[in-house]
Amino acid sequence: MTQVQVAASLGVGQAHISKIERQSDMLLSTLAAYLTALGVDASLIVEVGEETWTYDLTAGSGAR
């Protein structure tokens, strides 16, 4: 997808997508919205010692 297509999906301008892509870090909510716009299913897995948690970043978003 082009930046223009992703921007249209998110309802923002292309410059905003360019800024997101240049960031060295971002909020998980920003990452989730970006991945959803790309049509990606994504999960975050956190392991601490013997415990594992999985957080579905794109849950309920209609991602493919």
C-alpha distance (Angstrom), angle and dihedral (degrees) to the residues before:
residue distance angle dihedral
M1 . . .
T2 3.76 . .
Q3 3.78 123.1 .
V4 3.81 88.0 -110.4
Q5 3.82 91.2 55.8
V6 3.81 93.1 47.7
A7 3.81 90.1 46.8
A8 3.81 91.3 52.1
S9 3.81 90.4 50.1
L10 3.82 90.7 51.8
G11 3.79 95.2 40.2
V12 3.80 94.2 -120.2
G13 3.79 135.4 109.5
Q14 3.80 125.1 -88.2
A15 3.81 90.5 -112.1
H16 3.81 89.4 61.5
I17 3.82 90.7 55.2
S18 3.79 90.6 48.6
K19 3.81 89.3 52.9
I20 3.83 91.5 49.4
E21 3.80 91.3 51.0
R22 3.83 92.0 51.2
Q23 3.82 94.9 50.2
S24 3.78 117.5 110.5
D25 3.81 89.8 -151.6
M26 3.80 137.0 12.4
L27 3.77 143.5 177.2
L28 3.79 116.2 -84.3
S29 3.81 88.4 -122.3
T30 3.82 89.7 58.0
L31 3.80 91.2 48.5
A32 3.81 91.1 47.8
A33 3.82 92.4 50.8
Y34 3.81 91.4 47.6
L35 3.82 92.8 49.2
T36 3.80 91.2 46.1
A37 3.82 89.5 52.8
L38 3.80 87.8 53.8
G39 3.81 90.6 51.4
V40 3.80 92.9 -116.2
D41 3.82 128.3 148.6
A42 3.80 108.4 -140.4
S43 3.79 137.7 174.0
L44 3.77 132.9 -172.1
I45 3.80 115.0 -140.5
V46 3.81 118.5 -159.9
E47 3.80 120.1 -169.5
V48 3.80 120.3 -170.2
G49 3.77 113.4 173.7
E50 3.80 106.9 -54.1
E51 3.81 93.6 -17.3
T52 3.81 123.8 94.9
W53 3.79 126.5 -171.3
T54 3.79 125.6 -173.3
Y55 3.79 121.3 -158.5
D56 3.79 117.6 -169.2
L57 3.80 104.6 -139.4
T58 3.80 94.2 -168.0
A59 3.83 100.7 36.9
G60 3.77 114.4 146.3
S61 3.78 91.8 4.9
G62 3.78 96.8 109.8
A63 3.79 90.9 -117.5
R64 3.76 115.4 166.7
